[in-house]
Amino acid sequence: MEVVRQPRRERKLKRWHIITLSIIGVSLLASVSILIFVNAYINKSLAQIEGELTIGGLRAPVEVVRDADGVPHIKAENEHDLFLAQGYVQAQDRMFQMDLARRQASGRLSEVAGEAALEQDKYFRTLGLRRAAEKSYKTYSEEAKQIMEWYADGVNAYMQHAEETNSTRPEFILMGGKPEPWTPIDSLTIGKYMAFDLGGHWERQAFNYHLLQSFPKEKALELFHSYPSDAPTVLTKNEMDIENSFSGAVIPHPFNGSNNWVVSGKKTKSGEPLLADDPHLGLATPSIWYQMHLESPEYNVSGVIFAGIPGIILGHNNQIAWGVTNTGPDVQQLYLEKRNPDNPDKYLFEGEWEQAKVIQEPIKVKDGETVPYEVIETRHGPIISDFAGRSGKDNAMSLRWTALDASTELEAILEINRASNWEEFEKGLEKFLVPAQNFVFAAKDGTIAYKANGKIPIYEEGDQALLPLEGWIKENEWKGFIPFDELPTTVNPDEGFIATANNKVVSESYPYHISNNWAQPYRYMRIAEQLKDRDNLTAQDMKELQMDQMNLRAREFVPIFLEHLPKENLTDKQKRAVALLKRWNYEDNVDGAAPLVYHKWIQTFTERLYEEAFSEEMLAMFKGQGQTTDELIRKADQGETPIWIKEQGGFNQLLEASLAQSVSDLSDRFGEQVEEWKWGAYHRVTFDHPLSSISFLERFFNGEDPIPVGGSRVTVMAASYNNESGLVRHGASWRFVVDAKDFSKASHIVGPGQAGHFRSDWYHDQRDDWVEGGYHTTVTEGYEGAKLVLKPE
């Protein structure tokens, strides 16, 4: 038999083919093994929600039942174990978020994020939120300090367990570090950060000052709410460069706010009060809120809290319920400061040079050198104009802000968690100082109430708060604070309801100045018109109102736009767009074309007014831009000619040009068929994780594509969006409805979910609920779910 030999070249190729396949096989096996290991490690870091865990420091067993929506119900035999368990459970689900939050607020992100976070850290070191937390801690009662310590013990017990079981969260591995032990100061610093996020109005004061430096007085004043006759004009642009002084400042979202309302039993089907609340903050993964139910002999309270803080800040117990919106008072004041030319650490006051406090704040930078950093504090507060580099040789700006004083919000939270009526609740509010909030309240006894609560400074004239004040003059100091008993308060009003939506909450007869910067009134107007003439209201009606998409700004301005729009030169496509607006019912419906046309038109109109006049940094400081634009439009409609509109060719021409540009831009992006455009093709919600900016991690941490969503910035269903991308990253961070007829249950939405671990079933399970209004019911009696028993050693 003849043997046919393969040519040597073929045998060689076959041998290399076998070797290659072997290498690929080994590589695949190694990859699979690595994936299995990584997968097992990641799963190991999931929160344990069943069985038993031994926790050092506990005095008795604690039950933790996570219901079908991932809400932990913690039942403890004593106060000590309740708060220790709360710290442990929060850390199980949100430890990375908690660590990131305290780092951001403390100005310590550079330690894990490197040089990219340095300027942000400088800003927060300058503000001194952590220094304010340390001052605040000293003023707390021993009872409250003890609760903070117990809570911190629980967080640290979780971290110790994670280290011992090699189950540290993967985010910490990716960031190249592990969290430090938790302290009460960390909790209070996060609380101070929330005061920062809900802010004040120093940015608008700086913007107004920039207006006066950069434009003729008449033109500048058109963008003011009003103008003080004795406003300072001492400093020139060369001496105090506003634009460069605050370059890189971290500016809170301009639409941070909320809706809340409470309805008397005489207007409800149940005969008992209804209460609804939906705070508007950043939308992200994980949610800014963490929903919990706490039960012990002293407490039975359910609702939400910021991860990293003990207690329940918003929610209900078995006797009362409450919710908040941001009052938005003028609690931040910029002061112009004169430096001593011979000693830059001294500042002028009443003809004398005062020594400022010099604080060393060295900043550690990952993979880099520690950066020396110095903060200067005058009698008013920190010099914030120099954090980006000294921009005024002989002048600077300092910030006086109530949140930088010692305050006791956690003390208030603990008291209102235990309150059973309005008198006890209001007494607890005396200790809630910053941020100033509009509290609405409902009780089982039928009481409904409201209080604009917090530490609000007294100005002799409200116009003083429009601009920086000269810091060297004693008369410019705050004149104390509005007495607690004189803060705006309403109990059981004849109207049968109370509502707030960051709108103006006092009439001209109120004796004190509250703010120059109220939100546009459209959300409040819509809520009021839905509650005023209706009776037999139900919890379902409250949910539908929270999801309401009626745009009252459009209802006011679309007819004005169409009346003044020149019609003779419209293209066919522009005529079709106008026809859509004429037929529109003014709802920002996800499938509608008219909302897209309207929002693009008014956005382009606004951009043409301001974009050439201001840098991006200055526009970020233009708080209340919407209100200012609304007033310019109203004046133009009434026959006046504001300079800002006149310089764009007049009202009619500006409308024509901005419509033409809008229709052209929309055609390029969404096609030629105007009638087929959809608001939701542009307006989409996304819940981004802080690590999703690292491209290969996006699909793990962000998950699905953004979801089309209705609503807008001015609808009750608040959904603020980026003008360029259309992505919604700000809105109702929590929705809550409760009927006082049965305080053992309430309805909630916590988008996108409860858990912070991307493998958890509760990570993104409420994304669609957030868009569609899919509430879940949380009960405080008879709850069921996965049970974890925490046992003492």
C-alpha positions in Angstrom: 0.0 0.0 0.0 1.4 3.3 -1.0 1.6 6.0 1.7 0.9 9.4 0.4 3.0 11.9 2.3 1.9 15.5 2.8 4.4 18.0 1.6 6.6 19.4 4.3 5.1 22.9 4.0 1.6 21.4 4.6 2.7 19.4 7.5 4.3 22.5 9.0 1.2 24.5 8.5 -0.9 21.8 10.1 1.4 21.6 13.1 1.2 25.4 13.5 -2.6 25.2 13.1 -2.7 22.7 16.0 -0.4 24.8 18.1 -2.5 27.9 17.3 -5.7 26.1 18.2 -4.1 24.9 21.4 -3.0 28.4 22.3 -6.5 29.8 21.5 -8.0 27.0 23.6 -5.7 27.7 26.5 -6.4 31.4 26.2 -10.1 30.8 26.0 -9.9 28.6 29.0 -8.0 31.2 30.9 -10.4 33.9 29.8 -13.4 31.8 30.9 -11.6 31.1 34.2 -10.9 34.8 34.7 -14.5 35.6 33.8 -15.8 33.0 36.2 -13.5 34.3 38.9 -14.5 37.9 38.3 -18.1 37.0 38.1 -17.9 35.1 41.3 -16.0 38.0 43.0 -18.6 40.5 41.8 -21.5 38.3 42.9 -19.8 37.9 46.3 -20.0 41.6 46.8 -23.7 41.6 46.5 -25.6 42.5 49.7 -26.5 39.4 51.8 -30.2 39.7 52.2 -31.1 36.3 53.8 -29.8 34.1 56.6 -27.8 35.3 59.5 -24.9 37.6 60.1 -23.0 38.2 63.3 -22.3 41.9 63.9 -20.1 43.2 66.7 -21.7 45.7 69.0 -25.3 44.6 68.7 -27.2 44.1 72.0 -30.0 41.9 70.6 -31.0 40.3 67.3 -32.3 42.7 64.5 -34.6 41.6 61.7 -34.0 43.1 58.2 -36.7 42.2 55.7 -36.2 43.5 52.2 -39.6 43.6 50.5 -40.3 43.0 46.8 -39.1 46.5 45.9 -35.8 46.2 47.8 -37.0 48.4 50.7 -35.3 47.3 54.0 -37.6 47.1 57.0 -35.4 47.2 60.1 -36.9 46.0 63.3 -34.8 46.3 66.4 -35.4 45.9 70.2 -33.7 49.2 71.1 -32.6 52.5 69.6 -28.9 51.5 69.7 -29.4 48.5 67.5 -31.8 50.3 65.2 -29.3 52.9 64.1 -26.3 50.5 64.1 -28.3 48.2 61.8 -29.4 51.2 59.6 -25.7 52.1 59.1 -24.9 48.4 58.2 -27.8 48.0 55.7 -27.2 51.4 54.0 -23.5 50.4 53.5 -24.5 47.0 52.1 -26.4 48.7 49.3 -24.7 52.1 48.9 -21.1 52.0 50.4 -19.5 53.3 47.2 -22.0 56.1 46.9 -21.5 57.1 50.5 -17.7 57.2 50.2 -17.9 59.2 47.0 -20.3 61.6 48.6 -18.1 62.3 51.6 -15.1 62.7 49.3 -16.8 65.2 47.1 -18.2 67.3 49.9 -14.8 67.2 51.7 -12.7 68.1 48.7 -10.9 64.7 48.6 -11.8 63.3 45.2 -8.3 63.8 43.9 -7.1 61.0 46.2 -8.9 58.5 44.1 -9.6 60.3 40.8 -6.2 62.1 40.4 -5.5 65.5 39.0 -8.7 65.7 37.0 -10.6 66.4 40.3 -8.1 68.9 41.7 -9.9 72.1 40.8 -13.2 70.7 42.2 -11.4 69.7 45.4 -10.0 73.2 45.7 -13.5 74.7 45.4 -14.9 72.5 48.1 -11.9 73.0 50.4 -12.5 76.7 50.0 -16.2 76.5 50.8 -15.3 74.4 53.9 -18.4 72.1 54.1 -16.4 69.7 56.3 -15.2 72.5 58.5 -18.8 73.5 58.9 -19.7 69.9 59.8 -17.0 69.8 62.5 -18.4 73.1 64.0 -21.9 71.7 63.9 -21.0 68.4 65.6 -19.9 70.4 68.7 -23.5 71.8 69.0 -25.4 68.5 68.9 -26.9 67.0 72.0 -25.2 64.0 73.5 -28.2 61.8 72.4 -27.8 62.9 68.8 -24.0 62.4 68.9 -24.6 58.9 70.3 -27.0 58.0 67.5 -24.4 59.2 64.9 -21.8 57.1 66.6 -24.0 54.0 66.5 -24.8 54.6 62.9 -21.1 54.9 62.1 -20.4 51.7 64.0 -22.8 49.9 61.7 -21.2 51.3 58.6 -17.7 50.3 59.9 -19.0 46.8 60.8 -20.0 46.3 57.2 -16.6 47.5 55.9 -14.9 45.1 58.3 -17.1 42.2 57.2 -16.4 43.0 53.5 -12.7 43.1 54.1 -12.7 39.8 56.1 -14.8 38.0 53.5 -12.9 39.5 50.5 -16.2 41.0 49.2 -15.2 44.7 48.8 -17.3 46.3 46.1 -15.7 46.2 42.6 -16.0 50.0 42.3 -13.4 50.4 45.1 -11.1 48.0 43.2 -11.5 50.0 40.0 -10.7 53.3 41.9 -7.7 51.7 43.5 -8.5 51.9 47.1 -10.8 51.0 50.0 -13.0 53.2 52.1 -11.7 54.7 55.4 -13.6 54.2 58.6 -16.9 56.1 58.8 -17.3 58.9 61.3 -20.2 61.2 62.5 -18.5 64.1 60.7 -18.9 62.2 57.4 -22.6 62.1 57.9 -22.8 65.7 58.8 -20.6 66.7 55.8 -23.0 64.9 53.4 -25.8 66.9 55.0 -23.9 70.1 54.4 -23.4 69.1 50.8 -27.2 68.8 50.4 -27.4 72.4 51.6 -24.9 73.3 48.9 -26.8 71.4 46.3 -30.0 73.4 47.2 -27.8 76.4 47.3 -28.4 80.1 47.6 -27.9 82.9 45.1 -24.3 84.1 45.2 -23.9 83.1 41.6 -26.6 85.5 40.5 -25.1 88.3 42.6 -21.8 87.7 40.8 -23.6 87.6 37.4 -25.4 90.9 38.2 -22.1 92.5 39.1 -20.6 91.3 35.9 -23.6 92.9 34.0 -22.8 96.3 35.5 -19.1 96.0 34.7 -19.7 94.8 31.1 -22.7 96.6 29.7 -24.3 100.0 29.6 -26.4 100.5 32.8 -29.8 100.5 31.1 -29.1 97.3 29.2 -27.7 95.6 32.3 -30.7 96.5 34.4 -33.1 94.8 32.0 -31.8 91.5 33.3 -32.2 92.5 36.9 -35.3 91.7 39.0 -34.9 95.2 40.4 -32.0 97.5 41.3 -30.9 99.2 44.5 -30.3 102.9 44.2 -27.2 102.8 46.4 -25.6 99.6 44.9 -21.8 99.5 45.0 -20.1 100.5 41.8 -16.6 101.1 43.4 -14.7 98.3 41.7 -14.0 98.2 38.0 -13.6 95.2 35.8 -9.8 95.5 35.8 -9.8 95.4 39.6 -12.3 92.5 40.0 -12.5 90.1 37.1 -15.7 88.2 37.9 -15.5 85.8 34.9 -12.0 84.5 35.7 -12.5 84.7 39.5 -15.1 82.0 39.5 -13.9 79.9 36.5 -14.4 76.3 37.4 -16.7 77.0 40.4 -19.1 74.1 41.0 -22.6 75.5 40.3 -25.6 73.5 41.6 -28.2 72.6 39.0 -30.4 75.7 38.3 -33.6 73.6 38.5 -33.0 72.1 41.9 -36.4 72.4 43.5 -39.5 70.3 44.1 -43.3 70.0 44.2 -45.3 69.3 47.3 -48.9 69.7 48.4 -51.3 68.7 51.1 -55.1 68.5 50.8 -57.5 68.8 53.6 -59.9 65.9 54.4 -62.9 68.1 53.4 -61.7 67.8 49.7 -60.8 64.1 49.7 -62.8 61.0 49.1 -61.4 59.3 52.3 -62.3 62.3 54.4 -58.6 62.4 55.6 -55.7 64.5 54.3 -53.7 63.6 51.3 -50.0 64.5 51.0 -47.7 64.4 48.0 -44.0 65.3 47.6 -41.5 64.9 44.8 -38.1 66.6 45.3 -36.3 67.6 42.1 -32.6 66.8 42.2 -30.0 65.0 40.0 -31.1 61.7 38.5 -28.3 59.1 38.7 -27.4 55.6 39.6 -27.7 54.9 42.4 -30.6 57.2 43.4 -29.7 60.1 45.7 -32.4 58.7 48.0 -32.5 55.5 49.9 -35.9 54.2 51.0 -36.2 52.5 54.4 -38.6 51.6 57.2 -37.2 51.9 60.8 -39.0 50.2 63.7 -38.1 50.1 67.4 -39.9 50.9 70.7 -39.0 54.6 70.0 -39.5 54.8 66.2 -41.8 53.5 63.5 -41.0 55.7 60.6 -40.9 55.1 56.8 -39.6 57.1 53.9 -36.2 58.2 52.4 -32.9 59.4 53.6 -29.6 60.4 51.9 -27.2 57.5 51.9 -24.7 58.2 54.7 -27.1 59.7 57.2 -29.2 58.1 60.0 -33.0 58.6 60.4 -35.7 59.3 57.8 -35.7 62.9 56.4 -38.9 62.7 54.3 -41.9 60.3 54.8 -44.3 59.4 57.5 -44.8 57.6 60.8 -48.1 56.1 62.1 -49.5 59.6 63.0 -48.1 62.2 60.6 -46.6 62.7 57.1 -44.4 65.5 55.7 -42.6 66.6 52.5 -40.5 69.5 51.4 -39.6 71.8 48.6 -36.7 74.2 48.4 -37.7 77.7 49.7 -34.8 79.2 47.8 -34.1 82.2 50.1 -31.2 84.6 49.9 -29.0 82.8 52.4 -25.7 83.5 50.5 -24.2 86.9 50.3 -21.0 87.9 48.4 -18.9 90.6 50.0 -16.4 92.7 48.2 -13.2 92.7 50.3 -10.3 95.1 50.3 -6.9 93.5 50.9 -4.1 95.2 52.7 -1.5 95.9 50.0 1.2 95.3 52.6 -0.3 92.1 54.1 -2.7 90.2 51.8 -4.0 88.3 54.9 -5.6 91.4 56.3 -8.9 92.9 55.2 -10.5 96.3 55.8 -13.4 96.7 58.1 -14.6 100.0 59.5 -11.3 101.7 58.8 -9.2 99.0 60.5 -7.3 96.1 58.9 -8.5 92.8 60.4 -6.4 89.6 60.3 -8.1 86.9 58.3 -7.9 83.2 59.3 -5.4 81.3 57.2 -6.2 77.6 56.9 -3.9 75.0 55.4 -5.7 72.4 53.3 -3.1 70.2 51.5 -4.7 68.1 48.8 -3.4 64.6 48.2 -3.5 63.6 44.5 -3.5 60.0 43.3 -0.3 59.3 41.3 0.9 62.8 42.0 2.4 65.2 44.5 0.4 66.5 47.4 -0.7 70.0 46.4 -0.3 72.7 49.1 -3.5 74.8 49.3 -4.5 77.7 51.5 -7.9 79.0 52.4 -8.5 82.5 53.7 -11.5 83.3 55.8 -12.6 86.8 56.6 -15.2 87.8 59.1 -17.8 87.0 56.4 -16.5 83.7 55.4 -14.1 82.1 52.9 -12.5 84.1 50.0 -14.1 82.2 47.1 -12.9 84.4 44.3 -9.3 83.1 44.6 -9.7 79.3 44.4 -8.9 79.4 40.7 -6.0 81.7 41.3 -5.9 85.3 42.7 -7.7 87.4 40.2 -7.8 90.7 42.1 -4.6 92.2 43.5 -6.2 94.5 46.0 -9.7 93.1 46.0 -11.5 89.8 46.5 -14.9 88.3 47.2 -15.9 86.3 50.3 -19.0 84.3 50.9 -21.3 84.7 53.9 -23.6 81.6 54.0 -25.8 80.2 56.7 -24.7 76.6 55.9 -21.2 77.4 56.9 -22.5 78.1 60.4 -23.0 75.4 63.0 -26.5 73.8 62.5 -28.4 70.8 63.8 -30.5 69.3 61.0 -30.0 65.7 62.2 -31.3 66.6 65.6 -34.4 67.9 63.9 -34.8 64.8 61.8 -34.7 62.6 64.9 -37.4 64.7 66.6 -39.8 64.9 63.7 -39.4 61.1 63.1 -41.0 60.7 66.6 -43.5 63.5 66.4 -47.2 62.7 66.6 -48.9 66.1 65.8 -48.2 69.5 64.4 -47.1 71.0 67.7 -44.4 68.4 68.2 -43.4 68.5 64.5 -43.1 72.3 64.5 -41.0 72.2 67.6 -38.6 69.8 65.9 -38.3 72.2 63.0 -36.7 74.8 65.2 -33.5 72.8 64.9 -33.7 72.4 61.1 -31.7 75.4 59.9 -30.2 74.7 56.5 -31.2 74.4 53.7 -34.4 76.4 54.2 -37.3 74.3 53.1 -41.0 74.5 52.5 -42.4 71.8 54.8 -46.0 70.6 54.2 -47.6 68.4 56.9 -50.6 66.1 57.4 -51.7 64.4 60.5 -54.1 61.6 61.5 -56.1 64.2 63.5 -56.9 66.0 60.2 -54.5 68.9 60.5 -52.7 70.2 57.4 -50.0 72.8 57.7 -47.1 74.5 56.1 -43.9 76.3 57.2 -41.1 77.9 55.3 -38.5 76.8 57.7 -34.8 77.6 58.2 -32.3 80.2 59.0 -33.1 83.1 56.8 -31.1 86.4 57.1 -32.7 89.7 57.6 -31.9 92.4 55.0 -32.9 96.0 55.6 -33.8 96.1 51.9 -34.3 93.1 49.7 -32.5 94.8 46.9 -29.3 94.5 48.9 -29.3 90.8 48.0 -29.1 91.5 44.3 -25.4 92.4 44.3 -22.2 91.8 46.3 -22.0 94.2 49.2 -19.0 96.2 50.4 -17.5 94.1 53.2 -15.7 97.0 54.9 -18.9 98.7 56.0 -20.7 97.6 59.1 -24.1 98.6 57.8 -23.9 95.9 55.2 -23.8 93.1 57.8 -26.8 90.8 58.1 -29.2 92.1 60.7 -29.8 88.7 62.4 -32.3 86.1 61.2 -36.1 85.9 60.8 -37.5 84.8 64.2 -38.8 81.2 64.1 -42.3 82.2 65.1 -42.4 84.8 62.3 -41.4 82.4 59.4 -44.2 82.0 56.9 -46.7 79.5 58.4 -50.2 78.2 57.5 -52.4 75.8 59.4 -55.7 74.5 58.1 -56.3 77.2 55.5 -59.9 77.8 54.2 -58.9 76.9 50.7 -58.5 73.3 51.8 -55.1 72.7 50.3 -51.5 74.0 50.5 -49.0 73.7 47.6 -45.5 74.9 46.9 -43.3 74.5 43.8 -40.3 76.9 44.6 -42.7 79.7 43.8 -42.9 83.0 45.7 -44.4 82.0 49.1 -45.1 85.4 50.6 -47.1 88.5 49.6 -45.8 92.0 49.5 -47.2 92.5 53.0 -44.8 90.0 54.6 -42.4 92.2 56.7 -39.2 90.4 55.8 -37.3 89.8 52.6 -37.1 86.1 51.6 -35.7 86.0 48.0 -35.2 87.7 44.7 -35.0 84.4 42.9 -38.2 82.5 42.8 -38.8 79.7 40.3 -41.1 80.2 37.3 -44.6 79.9 38.6 -46.0 77.4 36.1 -45.7 74.2 38.2 -47.4 75.8 41.1 -50.1 77.3 38.9 -50.9 73.9 37.4 -51.0 72.2 40.8 -53.3 74.9 42.2 -55.7 74.8 39.3 -56.0 71.1 39.6 -56.6 71.2 43.4 -58.7 74.4 43.8 -62.0 73.4 42.3 -61.9 69.6 42.8 -63.3 67.5 45.6 -63.4 63.8 46.4 -59.7 63.7 45.6 -57.9 60.3 46.0 -54.3 59.1 46.2 -54.6 58.1 42.5 -55.4 61.7 41.6 -52.3 62.8 43.5 -50.2 60.4 41.5 -51.7 61.5 38.2 -50.9 65.1 39.2 -47.3 64.3 39.9 -47.1 62.8 36.4 -48.9 65.8 34.8 -47.3 67.1 31.6 -49.3 70.3 31.0 -47.0 73.1 30.0 -48.4 76.4 31.3 -45.4 78.4 30.0 -46.2 77.2 26.5 -49.9 78.0 27.1 -48.9 81.6 27.8 -46.2 82.1 25.2 -47.2 80.1 22.1 -50.2 82.4 21.3 -47.8 85.4 21.8 -45.2 83.9 19.5 -47.8 83.0 16.8 -49.4 86.5 17.0 -46.1 88.3 16.4 -44.5 85.9 14.0 -44.2 87.3 10.5 -46.1 84.9 8.2 -45.2 86.1 4.7 -41.8 84.5 4.4 -42.5 81.1 6.0 -41.4 78.0 4.1 -43.8 75.1 3.7 -42.0 73.2 6.5 -42.2 76.2 8.8 -45.9 76.5 8.1 -46.4 72.9 9.0 -44.5 73.4 12.3 -46.7 76.4 13.1 -49.8 74.3 12.3 -48.7 71.8 14.8 -48.4 74.5 17.5 -51.9 75.8 16.6 -53.4 72.4 17.2 -51.3 71.6 20.3 -53.1 71.0 23.7 -49.9 72.2 25.5 -49.0 68.8 27.0 -45.4 67.8 26.7 -46.4 64.4 25.5 -43.6 61.9 24.6 -45.1 61.1 21.2 -46.0 64.7 20.3 -44.3 66.7 17.6 -45.5 70.1 18.8 -43.6 69.9 22.1 -40.3 69.4 20.2 -41.1 72.4 18.0 -42.0 74.7 20.9 -39.1 73.8 23.1 -36.6 74.1 20.3 -38.1 77.4 19.3 -38.0 79.1 22.7 -34.5 77.5 23.4 -33.2 79.1 20.2 -34.9 82.4 20.9 -33.2 82.4 24.3 -29.8 81.4 22.9 -29.9 84.2 20.4 -30.5 86.7 23.2 -27.6 85.8 25.4 -25.0 83.4 23.9 -22.9 86.1 22.1 -23.0 88.3 25.1 -21.8 85.8 27.8 -19.3 83.0 28.1 -20.4 79.5 29.1 -19.1 80.2 32.6 -21.1 83.4 33.0 -24.3 81.7 31.6 -23.9 79.1 34.3 -24.2 81.9 36.9 -27.3 83.4 35.2 -29.7 81.9 37.8 -33.3 82.6 36.9 -32.6 83.0 33.2 -36.0 81.6 32.4 -37.8 84.2 34.5 -35.8 87.0 33.0 -36.6 85.8 29.5 -40.3 85.5 30.3 -40.3 89.1 31.4 -38.6 90.3 28.2 -41.1 88.5 26.1 -44.1 89.9 28.1 -42.7 93.4 27.6 -42.2 92.9 23.9 -45.8 91.6 23.6 -47.0 94.7 25.4 -45.3 97.0 22.8 -42.1 97.8 24.7 -38.8 97.2 23.0 -36.2 95.7 25.5 -32.6 96.4 24.4 -31.7 92.7 24.4 -34.5 92.0 21.9 -34.0 95.2 19.9 -30.4 94.3 19.2 -31.6 91.1 17.6 -33.6 93.0 15.1 -36.8 93.3 17.2 -39.3 90.9 18.5 -40.9 89.8 15.2 -37.6 89.3 13.5 -36.1 87.4 16.4 -39.1 85.1 16.4 -38.8 84.6 12.6 -35.1 83.9 12.7 -35.3 81.6 15.7 -38.1 79.6 14.2 -36.2 79.2 10.9 -33.1 78.0 12.7 -35.2 75.6 14.9 -37.0 74.0 12.0 -33.7 73.6 10.1 -31.9 72.0 13.1 -34.8 69.7 13.8 -35.0 68.6 10.2 -31.3 67.8 10.1 -31.6 65.7 13.3 -35.1 64.1 12.9 -35.9 64.1 9.2 -38.0 66.1 6.8 -41.4 64.9 7.9 -42.4 67.5 10.5 -45.5 65.6 11.6 -43.5 62.5 12.5 -41.2 64.3 14.9 -41.5 63.2 18.5 -40.6 64.9 21.8 -39.4 61.6 23.1 -36.9 61.1 20.3 -35.0 64.0 21.8 -36.2 64.1 25.4 -34.8 60.9 27.0 -34.0 60.0 30.6 -30.7 58.4 31.6 -29.6 57.4 35.1 -25.8 57.6 34.8 -23.4 56.0 37.2 -20.4 58.1 38.2 -18.0 55.4 36.8 -19.9 55.1 33.5 -17.7 57.9 32.0 -15.1 55.2 31.7 -16.3 53.9 28.3 -15.9 50.1 28.8 -17.9 50.3 32.1 -20.9 52.2 30.7 -22.8 49.1 29.6 -22.3 47.5 33.1 -23.2 50.5 35.2 -25.7 52.4 33.0 -27.4 49.3 31.4 -30.1 50.1 28.9 -30.3 53.0 26.4 -32.0 56.2 27.6 -35.8 56.0 27.7 -38.1 58.5 25.9 -40.0 60.5 28.5 -42.6 63.3 28.5 -42.7 66.4 30.7 -40.1 69.2 30.8 -38.5 71.8 33.1 -41.8 73.6 33.8 -44.3 70.8 34.0 -45.4 69.2 37.3 -43.7 66.1 36.0 -40.3 67.7 36.2 -37.8 66.5 33.7 -35.0 69.0 33.0 -32.7 68.2 30.1 -29.5 69.1 28.4 -30.2 71.5 25.6 -27.8 69.9 23.2 -28.3 66.2 23.8 -31.9 66.3 25.1 -30.9 63.9 27.9 -32.8 64.2 31.1 -30.5 64.0 34.2 -32.6 66.1 36.6 -36.1 65.7 37.9 -38.3 64.1 40.5 -35.7 62.1 42.4 -38.4 60.5 44.6 -42.2 60.5 44.3 -44.4 60.0 47.4 -48.1 60.0 48.0 -49.8 59.1 51.3 -53.5 59.1 52.5 -53.8 59.9 56.2 -56.7 57.4 56.4 -54.1 54.7 56.6 -50.6 55.7 57.6 -49.5 52.0 57.5 -48.8 52.4 53.8 -47.7 54.9 51.2 -46.8 55.0 47.5 -43.3 55.6 46.2 -41.1 55.8 43.1 -37.3 55.8 43.7 -35.7 56.0 40.2 -33.8 54.0 39.1 -33.9 51.6 42.0 -32.9 50.9 45.6 -29.6 49.1 45.1 -26.2 50.4 44.2 -24.8 47.0 42.9 -25.4 46.5 39.2 -26.0 42.8 39.7 -28.9 43.4 42.1 -32.5 42.9 41.0 -33.2 46.3 42.5 -30.5 48.2 40.6 -32.6 49.5 37.7 -36.0 48.0 38.3 -37.7 51.4 38.7 -36.4 53.1 35.5 -39.6 52.4 33.6 -41.7 53.1 36.7 -40.1 56.6 36.8 -41.1 57.3 33.2 -44.6 55.8 33.4 -45.7 56.5 36.9 -45.5 53.0 38.2 -45.7 53.5 42.0 -45.0 50.7 44.5 -46.7 50.5 47.9 -44.6 50.2 51.0 -46.3 49.0 54.2 -45.2 49.3 57.8 -47.3 46.3 58.9 -47.4 42.8 57.6 -44.5 43.2 55.2 -42.9 40.2 53.6 -39.6 39.4 51.8 -36.1 38.1 52.1 -35.2 38.1 55.8 -31.7 38.7 57.2 -31.1 38.4 61.0 -28.3 40.5 62.4 -27.0 38.8 65.6 -24.8 40.0 68.3 -21.4 38.3 68.9 
